[in-house]
Amino acid sequence: MKCNIIRDLLPLYCDKLTSEDSNEEIEKHLRECEECNSIYESMNNKEDDIKADQKDIKPLKKIKKRIKLKVIAAILGTLAVLSAVFVFVFVGVIPISSDKLHYTVTAYEVKSYMIKHEPNENGEYLEEYRAEYMDDFYPIPDGAKVETEHHISIDFEADCKMINYRFDADYEYFVNDEGINDMRTHEERWIYPVVKLPFDNCGKHPNQFSCGGNVKEGDTLTIHCRDKDIELDLWQLYLDNVEK
């Protein structure tokens, strides 16, 4: 075979795609022609280099993948730590100690009544609540049943710059002495000392808060502190502090 034909077949020969008859002719020619043999050896060396490079790339890819996973794990770990610190410092995790929390109680009576309006187009009677601290309390309509509500206000102040709190409540339903469905409230609060965020507009006294309302016998409020629970009988607080 001529050299130009052999050289055209060399790439196929290197990839082992030529027939046995062609292989015999090519190998015979390579033994006799130094120039073609040099080209063949050069092509073989390139193939070996490519294979070697591919072998070297595989462990590098594994190392790169491990590094990437470690970086991702480090980022996620850092975010988890920062989130925990944020919650601990700015949201609150550990409640305040009982000796760092103080409260005052104000109790008073409120007169109120309900007005039943004419039925609407659906035949429903709408009722309107009025209390004596409202401008439209007087004059009291004829036939209105004036009730006495027992209100209490508890003002808390903590020995820290700012507090955050969360609450929960359970409701106990019962029928009172007048045969009316009623309920008792059992409220719980957790108060946390926290750090004020720069953009948090929480008023002039971020270490104070108030709660209260119309109470009845059996209503309770529990403050969960770090060292103990403060359990308040709201009805007894009302009786002890009501303005006679």
N, C-alpha and C positions, 0 to 999 in steps of 0.2 A: 504494500500500500504506500501511497505517497504521503509525505509528511503532512501536507495540509489536511488530508482526510483523517490521519491519525490524530492530529491536534483537535479537529472538530469532535472526534469521538472521545477524547480524554475526559471531559467533564462527566459524560455518561459512564465511562469506565470507572472513574473514581467513585461514582455513586452506585456502582455495581448494577448498572441497568443494561449493559450490553450482553449479547448472546455468547455462548461458549466459543463458537467459531470466530466471532469477532475478537474475543479475548485472546485467542491463540495468535491471531494476526497482529493484534496490538502489542502483545508481549514480545513477539518475535521482532517486531520493528523497534521496540524500545531497547532491546539488547543490541541491536545493530546501529541505532542512531543516537549518538550522545546528546544532540541538541534536543530532540523530542523527549529523551529520558530526563534531561534536566528540567524541562517544562513540567513533566509529570511529577517529579519529586517536589518541585516548587508548589504545585497544586496540592499535593498530599500534605506538605508542611502547613499550608494555610488551613486545610481541613482539620489538622491536629490542633492548630492554635485556636480555631473556633470552638472545637470540642472542649479544649482545656479551659477557655474563657467561660463557657457555659457551666462547666463543673465548678469553677470559682464563683460564678454568680449565684448559684443556688444557696450556698451557706451565707453569702452576703445578704440575700433576700430574707433568709430566716433571722439573721441578726437585726436587719432593719425592721422586720415585723415585730420582733421582741422589744426593740427600742420604742417603736410606736405605741405598743400596748402599755409599756411602762410609763410613757409620757401621758397617755390618756388616763391611766390609773392614778397618776400623780395629780393631774388636773381635777379629776373627780374627787379624790381625797381632800384636796385643798378646798374645793367648793363645799364639801360636806362639813369640814372644820369651820369654814367661814360662816356657813349657815347656822351651825350650832352656836357659835359665838354671838351671831346677830340675835338669835332667839333668846339666848341667855341674858344678853346685855340690854336689848331694846324691847323685848316682848315680856320676858320674865319666866323663870322656871322654878326658882325657890321662893316660896311665900315669905312675907315679912314676919319678923318675930313679934310676938304679942306685946312685948314691952316697948316696941317702936310704933305702936298704933294706938291712937286715942280717939274718943268719940264723945259727942254731946247729944243730948236728946231734947227735942221740943215736941210737946203733945198738946193738942187742942181739939175742941169740938167744932164740927161744921154742920150747919143746917142745910138740908137739901130736899128737893121734891122732884117728881116727874110730872110732866104735862102730856096728856094724851090728846093728840090732834085728831081732826076729822079724818075719816078713812080716805085713802088715795083711790085712784082709778081701779086698782086691783082689789079694793076692799080691805087693805091692810091698814091697821092703826099704827101710826108712828109716834114714838114717845121721845120727849126732849128732857134732858137732864139739866137742872138748874141748882146751883149752890150759892150760898150767901156771899161768896167772894166774887160773884159775877154781877155785872151791871144790871142785868135784867131779872135779878132775883125778886125784887119788889116791883109792883105789888104782888102778893101771893094770890093766885087765882082761887076762887071759891071752890071748895071741894078737894083741893090739893092736899095730899097727905105729906106733912113735913116730917122727915126723918132726921135723926141725929147720927152723924158719922163720927168715928173716932180716928182722928188723923195723928200720925206720928212722923217726925222727920229726924233722921239720924245723920249727923255730920261727922265724917271721919277725917282725920288728919294724921299723916305718917311722918316719922322723923327721917325723911329722905327728900331729895330734890324732886322726884317724880315717881308716880306709881302707875301701874297698869292693873287691871282686874278683869276677871271673868266670873260669870255667875250661872247658876242653874236653879231650877225650882221644881218642886213636886206639889201637886194639888190634891187635896183630900176633899172629896165631895160628900155632902151630908144634907139631911133635911133638918132645918132649924125648928125652934119651938113653935113658930107660927105656921109650920107645914110648908115652908118655902125651900126650894132647892138652893143650897149655898155651898161654899167651899172654904177650906182653910189652906193657907199658903205656907209652905216650908221652903224658904229660900236659902241658898248657899252661895258664898262668895270666897274667891281666892284673890288676895291682894299681893302684888309683886313690886318690889323696888326696882326701878329701871333707870336707864340713862336716856336723856332727852335727845332726840334727833335734831340736827340743826334746822331742818325745814318743818319740824312738827310744831304747829300752832295749837297748843293745848291749854291756853288761858294763862291767867296770872298766878293761879295756885294749882300747879300740876300734881301736887302732893295731897290734894283734898278731893273728896267726892261725897255725895249725899245719896240717901235712899230712904224710902218710906212710903206712906200712903194710908189709905183707910184700912185699919186693922180690926181684927175680932179675936175673941178668945180662942186660943189654940194656934195662932199664927206664930211662926218662929223664923229666926235668922241665925245662920251659923257662919262664922268667919273662920276659915281654915288658915291658921298661922303656922309658921315653921315649927314651933315648939309645942303648940296645943291648939285646940279648937275653942273659939269663943261662942258659946251658945246663948242667944238672947231670946227671951220670951217677950214678944212684941206687945202682947196684951198687958202683961205686967209692967213693962216699961211705960206704956201709956198711962196706966193707973198711977204709977209712981211720979209721973211728970206732968200730968194734965193740969191745965190752968183752971183752978176751981173758981 
